[in-house]
Amino acid sequence: MLLLMLPLLLWLAHSRNSEGAMMDPAGRAGTAKDWTRSQVLRDPAFYLLLVAMVAPPFINTGFFFHQVPLVEAKDWTRPLFASAFGSYAVATVVGILVAGRLVDRLGARRVLIFAMLPYALGLVLAGSFDQPVVAHLFMAMAGISTGLFYPCATAVWAELYGLRHLGAIRALTSGMMVFSTSLAPALMGWLLDGGVGFSVLFFGCALWAVLTVPAVLASNAISGTRRLA
């Protein structure tokens, strides 16, 4: 399918002129300058944002990878959990559509403040109850947060650091998120082998999801002070 779509994608890429967006100061979402990747790595606001940006891929991959022992621990059936991916998919689409409008109106950094809160609720429910309906609620909450996260994944860096070096910055952040997805199965597997139960993992990840709120607020405060300076 990708090969079949390639001619259309190439035509679209060459039929759009992005030079105006690169040069128009209004397209920089309020940034005072275009940051380089090395400058971004020295910015404390960047690392605070990573607390939120890395959370969805890490948590999703960890629990999805260990879904068989999760189903066994919860005394769910595999068809039940498989059907819950439908709830995840629908909720993700809804989250994306809502987040797209919110990012345009409020900005990506404001949306990120509350993006992980639905996931926190789903994680607490999954850690507290074993009823079959909880599988769907957990996956739906995960989908909403994942959907809220997607439109922010690029927009937040453009808002904070400008457009000129956005490709290099996105390459850096994407690499970090991919690394987190490779780390999650190993870390969760090691904890499960060590006797840590899924309830502890759920509550621990819920705490991480809640901590993204002060992390993003602190990042926004740092960048706001910088703009006023």
C-alpha positions as CSV (number, residue, x, y, z in Angstrom):
1,M,0.0,0.0,0.0
2,L,2.9,2.4,0.8
3,L,4.4,1.7,-2.7
4,L,1.1,2.3,-4.4
5,M,0.6,5.6,-2.5
6,L,4.1,6.8,-3.1
7,P,3.4,8.7,-6.4
8,L,0.5,10.5,-4.8
9,L,2.6,11.4,-1.7
10,L,5.4,12.7,-4.0
11,W,3.0,14.8,-6.0
12,L,1.5,16.3,-2.8
13,A,4.9,17.0,-1.4
14,H,5.9,19.0,-4.5
15,S,2.6,20.7,-4.9
16,R,2.7,22.4,-1.5
17,N,4.9,25.4,-0.8
18,S,6.1,25.4,2.8
19,E,8.6,28.3,2.5
20,G,6.0,30.8,3.7
21,A,5.5,28.9,6.9
22,M,9.2,28.7,7.4
23,M,9.8,32.4,7.1
24,D,6.6,33.8,8.5
25,P,7.2,34.8,12.2
26,A,3.5,34.2,12.9
27,G,4.1,30.5,12.1
28,R,6.5,30.1,14.9
29,A,3.8,30.0,17.5
30,G,5.3,32.7,19.7
31,T,8.9,31.5,19.8
32,A,11.5,34.2,20.0
33,K,14.0,32.2,17.9
34,D,14.6,28.9,16.1
35,W,16.5,26.6,18.4
36,T,19.1,24.1,17.3
37,R,19.2,20.6,18.6
38,S,22.2,21.2,20.8
39,Q,20.5,24.2,22.3
40,V,17.4,22.1,23.0
41,L,19.5,19.5,24.8
42,R,20.6,22.3,27.2
43,D,17.1,23.5,27.9
44,P,15.5,22.2,31.2
45,A,12.0,22.7,29.8
46,F,12.7,20.0,27.2
47,Y,13.4,17.3,29.8
48,L,10.3,18.3,31.7
49,L,8.2,17.8,28.6
50,L,9.8,14.5,28.0
51,V,8.2,13.2,31.2
52,A,4.9,13.5,29.4
53,M,6.0,12.7,25.9
54,V,7.6,9.4,26.7
55,A,4.8,8.2,29.0
56,P,2.2,7.0,26.4
57,P,4.5,4.9,24.2
58,F,6.3,3.4,27.3
59,I,3.1,2.4,29.2
60,N,1.3,1.2,26.1
61,T,4.1,-1.0,24.9
62,G,4.8,-2.4,28.3
63,F,1.2,-3.6,29.0
64,F,0.4,-4.6,25.4
65,F,3.6,-6.7,25.2
66,H,2.7,-8.5,28.5
67,Q,-1.0,-8.9,27.7
68,V,-1.0,-12.7,28.1
69,P,0.2,-12.7,31.7
70,L,-2.0,-9.7,32.3
71,V,-5.1,-11.6,31.1
72,E,-4.1,-14.6,33.2
73,A,-3.6,-12.4,36.3
74,K,-6.9,-10.7,35.9
75,D,-8.7,-13.9,35.1
76,W,-9.9,-12.4,31.8
77,T,-10.2,-14.3,28.6
78,R,-8.0,-13.6,25.6
79,P,-11.0,-12.9,23.3
80,L,-12.2,-10.4,25.9
81,F,-8.9,-8.5,25.8
82,A,-8.7,-8.8,22.1
83,S,-12.1,-7.1,21.8
84,A,-10.9,-4.4,24.1
85,F,-8.5,-3.2,21.4
86,G,-11.6,-2.1,19.5
87,S,-12.4,0.2,22.4
88,Y,-8.8,1.4,22.2
89,A,-9.1,2.1,18.5
90,V,-12.3,4.1,18.7
91,A,-11.2,6.1,21.7
92,T,-7.9,6.9,20.0
93,V,-9.7,8.3,17.0
94,V,-12.0,10.4,19.2
95,G,-9.0,11.6,21.2
96,I,-7.1,12.6,18.0
97,L,-10.1,14.6,16.6
98,V,-10.7,16.4,19.9
99,A,-7.0,17.1,20.4
100,G,-6.6,18.5,16.9
101,R,-9.2,21.2,17.6
102,L,-7.8,21.9,21.1
103,V,-4.2,22.2,19.8
104,D,-5.4,24.8,17.3
105,R,-7.3,26.8,19.9
106,L,-5.2,26.4,23.0
107,G,-1.7,25.2,21.9
108,A,-0.1,21.8,22.3
109,R,1.6,22.6,25.6
110,R,-1.7,23.3,27.2
111,V,-3.3,20.2,25.9
112,L,-0.4,18.1,27.2
113,I,-1.2,19.3,30.7
114,F,-4.3,17.1,30.9
115,A,-3.6,14.5,28.1
116,M,-2.5,11.7,30.5
117,L,-5.3,12.1,33.1
118,P,-7.7,9.8,31.3
119,Y,-5.0,7.2,31.2
120,A,-4.3,7.7,34.9
121,L,-8.0,6.9,35.6
122,G,-7.9,3.8,33.5
123,L,-4.7,2.6,35.2
124,V,-6.3,3.1,38.6
125,L,-9.4,1.2,37.6
126,A,-7.3,-1.7,36.1
127,G,-5.2,-1.8,39.3
128,S,-8.2,-1.9,41.6
129,F,-10.8,-4.1,39.9
130,D,-10.8,-7.4,37.9
131,Q,-14.3,-7.3,36.3
132,P,-14.3,-7.9,32.6
133,V,-15.8,-4.4,31.8
134,V,-12.6,-3.0,33.3
135,A,-10.6,-4.3,30.3
136,H,-12.7,-2.1,28.0
137,L,-12.5,0.9,30.3
138,F,-8.8,0.6,30.7
139,M,-8.2,0.3,26.9
140,A,-10.6,3.2,26.2
141,M,-8.9,5.5,28.6
142,A,-5.5,4.5,27.1
143,G,-6.9,5.3,23.7
144,I,-8.2,8.7,24.7
145,S,-4.8,9.7,26.1
146,T,-3.0,8.3,23.1
147,G,-5.2,10.2,20.8
148,L,-4.7,13.4,22.8
149,F,-0.9,12.8,22.6
150,Y,-0.6,12.3,18.8
151,P,-1.4,15.9,17.6
152,C,0.9,17.3,20.3
153,A,3.9,15.1,19.4
154,T,5.1,17.5,16.7
155,A,3.2,20.7,17.5
156,V,4.7,21.1,20.9
157,W,8.3,21.3,19.6
158,A,7.3,23.7,16.9
159,E,5.6,26.0,19.5
160,L,8.6,25.9,21.8
161,Y,11.6,25.8,19.5
162,G,10.4,27.1,16.1
163,L,10.4,25.5,12.7
164,R,13.8,25.8,11.1
165,H,15.4,22.9,13.0
166,L,12.2,21.0,13.6
167,G,13.3,17.9,11.7
168,A,16.4,17.5,13.8
169,I,14.5,18.0,17.0
170,R,11.8,15.5,16.0
171,A,14.4,13.0,15.1
172,L,15.9,13.4,18.6
173,T,12.5,13.1,20.4
174,S,11.3,10.2,18.2
175,G,14.5,8.3,18.9
176,M,13.9,8.8,22.7
177,M,10.3,7.6,22.4
178,V,11.3,4.5,20.4
179,F,14.0,3.7,23.0
180,S,11.4,3.9,25.7
181,T,9.2,1.4,23.8
182,S,12.1,-1.0,23.7
183,L,12.8,-0.5,27.4
184,A,9.3,-1.0,28.6
185,P,8.8,-4.8,27.9
186,A,12.2,-5.6,29.4
187,L,11.7,-3.5,32.6
188,M,8.1,-4.7,33.2
189,G,9.1,-8.3,32.5
190,W,12.0,-8.0,35.0
191,L,9.7,-6.6,37.6
192,L,7.1,-9.3,37.0
193,D,9.7,-12.0,37.2
194,G,10.8,-10.5,40.5
195,G,7.4,-10.9,42.0
196,V,5.9,-7.4,41.4
197,G,2.2,-7.8,40.6
198,F,0.3,-6.0,37.9
199,S,-1.6,-3.9,40.4
200,V,1.7,-2.3,41.5
201,L,2.6,-1.7,37.9
202,F,-0.8,-0.1,37.2
203,F,-0.6,2.2,40.2
204,G,3.0,3.1,39.5
205,C,2.2,4.0,35.9
206,A,-0.9,5.9,37.1
207,L,1.5,8.0,39.4
208,W,3.7,8.7,36.4
209,A,0.6,9.8,34.4
210,V,-0.4,12.2,37.2
211,L,3.1,13.6,37.5
212,T,3.0,14.6,33.9
213,V,0.7,17.5,34.9
214,P,3.3,19.3,37.2
215,A,6.1,18.5,34.8
216,V,4.3,20.2,31.8
217,L,3.2,23.1,34.0
218,A,6.8,23.6,35.1
219,S,8.1,23.4,31.5
220,N,5.5,26.0,30.4
221,A,6.5,28.2,33.3
222,I,10.2,28.1,32.2
223,S,9.4,28.8,28.6
224,G,7.0,31.6,29.6
225,T,9.6,33.3,31.7
226,R,12.1,33.0,28.8
227,R,9.7,34.7,26.4
228,L,9.2,37.6,28.8
229,A,12.9,38.1,29.4
